[in-house]
């Protein structure tokens, strides 16, 4: 069943409030004359309602203490930040037609005071706070309340959070859960349908789950048959087995021919021409910036792409990126940071009949200038809102946006690895 709603926790998932929440809790305990445990011993408070935390700390009047705690949080709101990549993710999900929602352990007053100033509230259609439910996380009530209010079934929702309380809440309601590793302190005992190192991984997970495999199962079958045949032809010694594996290779080519309209001979040329154990090909792409604009090179067909190409057997992936910039853009560069490693099957069209791993590197210019060459006819630097027609088989608009985000994030960028 396809997801319709993508629903998020707030603290530790959309915004980083750990310092504000725990500093304010320490101030609250001090004001109440209560012993204050170390910071690590207070981290259990992250992801559960404030009054639940205060009750566990032995405070009788939890409502009054929670109001005091919320008052102290206001002193630290300047330390609250939106996690890198979140805005881009929300925009991408909306553009793809998903409905967005929130399930949080904050009450409505805390939601207004702590979250609304982040500027993210406008992305969400449905918001369930702790005071909308009979029982808080990890009980199923918050998710069940959301399902009822949004009029959807459990299989039509993915809930993304950063704690075991979020995971148990989703599981108790029969809803798939995705773990936001960027805000999670430990994955121990947290089962999830997806583990997301960065917000960018969410989009990949959704595309891989709901698009290419469902639309083209025949491609997976053909690729698997080709893999089996090539491995068998490489390692088998028996003549009869070799004949059988050669026939499997022919069947895979015939299947590709039937579905793509290419002749069997054309398919064999690009699909059945390798020997040895089959592995994915490697492609590199270089992101080079100047004054906030991204370098693109113009292909002979009029489309534009990041400098890049296949990795030679004598090159490392980083050396290949550097070489391709020199060949296509005339620039000497240094590859300074890995941006991403993408699985082309789920990122770019048209679909190829073999696997490709795409490495994106952030590069800095040492010197040089563009010169006409056999591969490209021009180059230029572009802002994201003025991009020319892209060669999407090489780099999509989404991948280009990722490069802009990586450049803006500096050393804080975490590589996106499919």
C-alpha positions as CSV (number, residue, x, y, z in Angstrom):
1,X,0.0,0.0,0.0
2,X,1.4,3.4,-1.0
3,X,1.9,6.1,1.7
4,X,-0.3,9.2,1.5
5,X,0.8,10.9,4.7
6,X,4.4,11.4,5.9
7,X,4.2,12.4,9.6
8,X,6.9,13.7,11.8
9,X,7.9,14.0,15.4
10,X,9.2,17.5,16.3
11,X,12.0,17.5,18.8
12,X,15.1,15.7,17.5
13,X,13.4,15.1,14.1
14,X,12.5,18.5,12.6
15,X,14.2,20.8,15.0
16,X,17.2,20.4,17.4
17,X,15.9,21.4,20.8
18,X,18.0,19.3,23.0
19,X,20.1,22.1,24.6
20,X,17.1,24.3,25.1
21,X,14.9,21.6,26.7
22,X,17.6,20.1,29.0
23,X,19.0,23.5,30.0
24,X,15.5,24.7,30.9
25,X,14.9,21.5,32.9
26,X,18.1,22.0,34.9
27,X,17.0,25.5,35.7
28,X,13.5,24.3,36.7
29,X,14.9,21.7,39.1
30,X,17.3,24.2,40.6
31,X,14.5,26.7,41.2
32,X,12.4,24.0,42.8
33,X,15.2,23.1,45.1
34,X,15.4,19.6,43.7
35,X,18.6,17.6,43.0
36,X,19.7,18.0,39.4
37,X,21.2,14.9,37.8
38,X,23.9,15.1,35.2
39,X,23.0,16.1,31.6
40,X,23.2,12.6,30.3
41,X,20.9,11.3,33.1
42,X,18.3,13.9,32.0
43,X,18.2,12.8,28.3
44,X,15.4,10.3,29.0
45,X,13.2,13.4,28.9
46,X,13.7,13.9,25.2
47,X,10.6,12.7,23.3
48,X,8.1,12.3,26.1
49,X,5.6,14.8,27.6
50,X,7.0,17.2,30.1
51,X,4.7,16.2,32.9
52,X,5.7,12.5,32.4
53,X,9.3,13.6,32.8
54,X,8.6,15.6,36.0
55,X,6.7,12.8,37.5
56,X,9.6,10.4,37.0
57,X,11.8,13.0,38.8
58,X,9.5,12.7,41.8
59,X,7.7,16.1,41.5
60,X,4.2,16.0,42.8
61,X,2.7,19.2,41.1
62,X,3.7,18.3,37.6
63,X,1.4,20.9,36.0
64,X,2.9,23.8,37.8
65,X,6.4,22.5,37.3
66,X,5.8,22.1,33.6
67,X,4.7,25.7,33.3
68,X,7.9,26.7,35.1
69,X,9.9,24.6,32.7
70,X,8.2,26.1,29.6
71,X,9.0,29.5,31.0
72,X,12.7,28.7,31.2
73,X,12.7,27.2,27.7
74,X,12.0,30.7,26.3
75,X,15.5,31.8,27.5
76,X,17.1,29.2,25.2
77,X,15.0,29.4,22.1
78,X,17.9,31.1,20.2
79,X,19.8,27.8,20.4
80,X,17.0,25.9,18.7
81,X,17.8,25.2,15.0
82,X,16.1,23.4,12.1
83,X,18.1,20.3,11.1
84,X,20.0,20.6,7.8
85,X,18.0,19.3,4.9
86,X,14.6,19.4,6.6
87,X,13.2,22.3,4.6
88,X,14.4,20.8,1.3
89,X,12.8,17.5,2.3
90,X,9.4,19.0,3.2
91,X,9.3,20.9,-0.1
92,X,10.2,17.8,-2.0
93,X,7.6,15.7,-0.3
94,X,4.9,18.3,-1.0
95,X,6.0,18.6,-4.6
96,X,5.5,14.8,-5.0
97,X,2.0,15.0,-3.6
98,X,2.4,13.7,-0.1
99,X,0.4,15.2,2.8
100,X,2.5,16.2,5.8
101,X,1.6,15.9,9.4
102,X,3.0,16.1,13.0
103,X,2.6,13.9,16.0
104,X,4.3,15.4,19.0
105,X,4.6,15.1,22.8
106,X,4.3,18.9,23.1
107,X,1.0,20.3,24.1
108,X,-0.6,23.0,22.0
109,X,0.9,25.9,24.0
110,X,4.4,24.4,23.7
111,X,3.9,23.8,20.0
112,X,3.0,27.4,19.5
113,X,5.9,28.7,21.6
114,X,8.7,26.2,20.6
115,X,7.9,25.1,17.0
116,X,5.9,27.8,15.2
117,X,8.8,30.3,15.4
118,X,10.9,27.8,13.3
119,X,8.9,28.7,10.2
120,X,8.0,25.1,9.4
121,X,4.4,25.0,10.7
122,X,3.0,26.0,7.3
123,X,4.1,22.7,5.7
124,X,1.8,20.6,7.8
125,X,-1.9,19.8,7.3
126,X,-2.6,17.8,10.4
127,X,-1.0,18.3,13.9
128,X,-1.6,16.0,16.8
129,X,-0.4,17.3,20.2
130,X,-0.3,15.4,23.5
131,X,-3.4,17.1,24.7
132,X,-5.4,15.8,21.7
133,X,-5.0,12.2,23.0
134,X,-6.0,10.2,26.0
135,X,-2.6,8.6,26.4
136,X,0.8,9.9,25.3
137,X,3.6,8.0,23.4
138,X,4.5,5.2,23.5
139,X,0.8,4.3,23.5
140,X,-0.9,4.0,20.2
141,X,-3.4,6.9,20.9
142,X,-1.5,9.7,19.2
143,X,-1.1,7.8,15.9
144,X,-4.7,6.4,16.1
145,X,-6.0,10.0,16.6
146,X,-4.0,11.1,13.6
147,X,-5.4,8.3,11.4
148,X,-9.0,9.1,12.5
149,X,-8.6,12.9,11.9
150,X,-6.9,12.4,8.5
151,X,-9.3,9.6,7.5
152,X,-6.6,7.2,6.3
153,X,-5.6,3.6,7.0
154,X,-2.4,2.6,8.9
155,X,-0.7,1.4,5.7
156,X,-1.1,4.9,4.1
157,X,1.1,6.6,6.7
158,X,4.8,6.7,7.5
159,X,5.8,8.1,10.9
160,X,9.3,9.5,11.3
161,X,10.8,10.1,14.7
162,X,14.1,9.9,16.7
163,X,13.3,7.9,19.8
164,X,12.1,4.5,20.9
165,X,8.9,6.1,22.2
166,X,8.1,7.2,18.6
167,X,8.9,3.7,17.3
168,X,6.7,2.0,19.8
169,X,3.8,4.5,19.3
170,X,3.9,3.7,15.5
171,X,4.2,0.0,16.1
172,X,1.4,-0.1,18.6
173,X,-0.9,1.5,16.0
174,X,0.3,-0.7,13.1
175,X,2.0,2.1,11.2
176,X,5.4,2.0,9.5
177,X,8.1,3.8,11.3
178,X,11.3,5.6,10.0
179,X,14.1,6.4,12.4
180,X,15.7,9.9,12.0
181,X,19.3,9.0,12.8
182,X,20.3,12.6,12.6
183,X,18.6,13.3,15.9
184,X,18.8,9.8,17.5
185,X,21.1,9.1,20.4
186,X,21.1,5.3,20.0
187,X,19.4,2.8,17.6
188,X,19.4,0.1,20.3
189,X,16.1,-1.7,20.4
190,X,14.5,0.6,17.8
191,X,13.0,-1.4,14.9
192,X,12.1,0.6,11.8
193,X,11.1,0.2,8.2
194,X,13.8,2.7,7.2
195,X,16.9,4.1,8.9
196,X,17.6,7.6,7.7
197,X,21.1,9.0,8.2
198,X,20.0,12.4,6.7
199,X,16.7,13.9,5.6
200,X,17.7,13.2,2.0
201,X,17.5,9.5,2.7
202,X,13.8,9.8,3.2
203,X,13.2,10.7,-0.4
204,X,15.3,7.8,-1.6
205,X,13.5,5.4,0.7
206,X,10.1,6.5,-0.7
207,X,11.2,6.3,-4.3
208,X,12.8,2.9,-3.9
209,X,9.7,1.5,-2.1
210,X,6.9,3.0,-4.2
211,X,8.2,3.7,-7.7
212,X,10.8,1.9,-9.8
213,X,10.4,-1.7,-8.3
214,X,6.6,-1.5,-8.6
215,X,6.5,0.0,-12.1
216,X,9.2,-2.2,-13.7
217,X,9.5,-5.6,-12.1
218,X,10.5,-7.0,-15.5
219,X,13.7,-4.9,-15.3
220,X,14.7,-6.5,-12.0
221,X,14.0,-9.9,-13.5
222,X,16.1,-9.2,-16.6
223,X,19.0,-7.8,-14.5
224,X,19.0,-10.7,-12.2
225,X,18.9,-13.2,-15.0
226,X,21.9,-11.4,-16.6
227,X,23.8,-11.5,-13.3
228,X,23.1,-15.2,-12.9
229,X,24.1,-15.9,-16.5
230,X,27.3,-13.8,-16.3
231,X,28.4,-15.4,-13.0
232,X,27.7,-18.9,-14.4
233,X,29.7,-18.3,-17.6
234,X,32.6,-17.0,-15.5
235,X,32.9,-19.8,-13.0
236,X,31.3,-22.9,-14.5
237,X,33.5,-25.5,-16.2
238,X,30.8,-28.0,-17.4
239,X,30.0,-27.5,-21.1
240,X,26.3,-28.3,-20.6
241,X,26.1,-25.7,-17.8
242,X,27.8,-23.1,-20.0
243,X,25.2,-23.7,-22.7
244,X,22.4,-23.2,-20.1
245,X,23.9,-20.0,-18.8
246,X,24.3,-18.7,-22.3
247,X,20.6,-19.4,-22.9
248,X,19.7,-17.5,-19.7
249,X,21.7,-14.6,-21.0
250,X,19.7,-14.7,-24.3
251,X,16.4,-14.8,-22.4
252,X,17.4,-11.7,-20.4
253,X,18.2,-9.9,-23.6
254,X,14.9,-11.0,-25.2
255,X,13.0,-9.8,-22.2
256,X,14.7,-6.4,-22.4
257,X,14.1,-6.3,-26.1
258,X,10.4,-7.1,-25.7
259,X,9.9,-4.3,-23.1
260,X,12.1,-1.6,-24.6
261,X,11.6,-2.0,-28.3
262,X,15.3,-2.3,-29.0
263,X,16.4,-5.2,-31.2
264,X,18.0,-8.2,-29.4
265,X,21.3,-7.3,-31.1
266,X,21.2,-3.8,-29.6
267,X,20.4,-5.1,-26.2
268,X,23.2,-7.7,-26.3
269,X,25.6,-4.9,-27.3
270,X,24.9,-2.8,-24.2
271,X,23.6,-5.5,-21.8
272,X,25.4,-8.8,-22.5
273,X,28.9,-7.7,-23.5
274,X,30.7,-8.1,-20.2
275,X,32.6,-11.0,-18.7
276,X,33.5,-11.8,-15.1
277,X,31.5,-11.3,-12.0
278,X,29.0,-8.5,-12.6
279,X,29.3,-5.4,-10.5
280,X,27.8,-1.9,-10.8
281,X,29.6,0.7,-12.9
282,X,30.9,3.9,-11.2
283,X,30.1,7.4,-12.3
284,X,31.5,10.6,-10.7
285,X,30.0,14.1,-10.7
286,X,31.8,17.2,-9.5
287,X,30.1,20.2,-7.9
288,X,32.2,23.4,-8.3
289,X,30.9,26.7,-6.9
290,X,31.9,30.3,-7.4
291,X,30.1,33.2,-5.6
292,X,27.3,30.8,-4.7
293,X,26.7,29.6,-8.2
294,X,27.3,26.1,-9.5
295,X,29.4,25.1,-12.5
296,X,27.7,23.2,-15.3
297,X,29.0,22.2,-18.7
298,X,27.0,22.2,-21.9
299,X,26.6,18.9,-23.8
300,X,26.6,18.7,-27.6
301,X,22.8,18.1,-27.5
302,X,22.2,21.4,-25.7
303,X,21.6,20.0,-22.2
304,X,23.7,20.9,-19.2
305,X,25.4,18.7,-16.5
306,X,27.8,18.6,-13.7
307,X,31.3,17.7,-15.0
308,X,31.7,13.9,-14.7
309,X,31.7,10.5,-16.3
310,X,32.7,6.9,-15.9
311,X,35.5,6.0,-13.6
312,X,38.5,4.6,-15.4
313,X,40.1,1.4,-14.1
314,X,43.3,3.3,-13.4
315,X,41.5,6.0,-11.4
316,X,40.2,6.3,-7.9
317,X,36.7,7.8,-7.7
318,X,38.1,11.1,-6.4
319,X,40.8,11.2,-9.1
320,X,38.2,10.6,-11.7
321,X,36.1,13.6,-10.6
322,X,39.2,15.8,-10.8
323,X,40.1,14.5,-14.2
324,X,36.6,14.9,-15.6
325,X,36.5,18.6,-14.5
326,X,39.8,19.2,-16.3
327,X,38.6,17.4,-19.5
328,X,35.1,18.9,-19.6
329,X,35.6,22.4,-18.0
330,X,39.3,23.1,-18.3
331,X,39.7,23.6,-14.6
332,X,42.2,22.2,-12.2
333,X,40.3,21.3,-9.0
334,X,40.7,19.5,-5.7
335,X,37.9,17.2,-4.5
336,X,37.4,18.4,-0.9
337,X,34.2,16.6,0.3
338,X,32.0,13.7,-0.5
339,X,28.4,14.9,-1.1
340,X,26.6,11.6,-1.9
341,X,26.7,8.1,-3.3
342,X,23.5,7.5,-5.2
343,X,22.0,4.4,-6.7
344,X,21.2,5.5,-10.2
345,X,18.3,3.1,-10.7
346,X,16.1,5.1,-8.2
347,X,17.5,8.6,-9.0
348,X,17.8,9.1,-12.7
349,X,15.9,8.3,-15.9
350,X,16.0,6.6,-18.3
351,X,16.6,3.4,-16.4
352,X,19.7,1.5,-17.4
353,X,19.9,-2.2,-17.7
354,X,22.9,-2.4,-15.4
355,X,23.7,-0.9,-12.0
356,X,25.4,2.4,-11.6
357,X,26.8,4.0,-8.4
358,X,27.1,7.8,-8.7
359,X,29.6,9.6,-6.5
360,X,29.1,13.4,-6.1
361,X,32.1,15.4,-4.8
362,X,32.3,19.1,-3.7
363,X,35.4,20.5,-5.5
364,X,37.4,23.7,-5.2
365,X,39.1,25.5,-8.1
366,X,42.9,25.7,-8.2
367,X,43.2,27.4,-11.6
368,X,42.5,27.0,-15.3
369,X,39.7,28.1,-17.7
370,X,37.3,26.5,-20.2
371,X,38.5,25.3,-23.6
372,X,36.5,23.7,-26.3
373,X,36.8,19.9,-26.3
374,X,35.4,16.7,-27.8
375,X,32.8,16.3,-24.9
376,X,31.4,19.7,-24.1
377,X,30.7,23.0,-26.0
378,X,30.5,25.4,-23.2
379,X,30.4,26.0,-19.4
380,X,28.9,28.5,-17.0
381,X,27.9,29.1,-13.4
382,X,24.3,29.1,-12.4
383,X,22.1,30.0,-9.4
384,X,19.6,27.3,-8.5
385,X,16.7,29.4,-9.6
386,X,18.2,30.0,-13.1
387,X,19.2,26.5,-14.0
388,X,19.3,25.7,-17.8
389,X,17.9,22.5,-19.3
390,X,19.5,19.6,-17.4
391,X,20.8,16.3,-18.7
392,X,18.7,14.4,-16.2
393,X,20.1,11.1,-17.1
394,X,23.3,12.4,-15.5
395,X,22.0,14.8,-12.8
396,X,18.4,15.7,-11.9
397,X,17.2,19.0,-10.5
398,X,16.9,17.2,-7.1
399,X,20.6,16.1,-7.3
400,X,21.7,19.6,-8.2
401,X,19.7,21.0,-5.3
402,X,21.5,18.5,-3.0
403,X,24.8,20.0,-4.2
404,X,23.7,23.5,-3.4
405,X,22.6,22.3,0.1
406,X,26.0,20.6,0.7
407,X,27.8,23.7,-0.3
408,X,25.7,25.9,2.0
409,X,26.1,23.5,4.9
410,X,29.9,23.5,4.8
411,X,31.6,21.1,7.3
412,X,28.2,20.2,8.8
413,X,27.2,18.3,5.7
414,X,26.7,14.5,6.1
415,X,27.1,12.5,2.9
416,X,24.0,11.0,1.5
417,X,24.6,7.3,0.9
418,X,22.0,5.1,-0.8
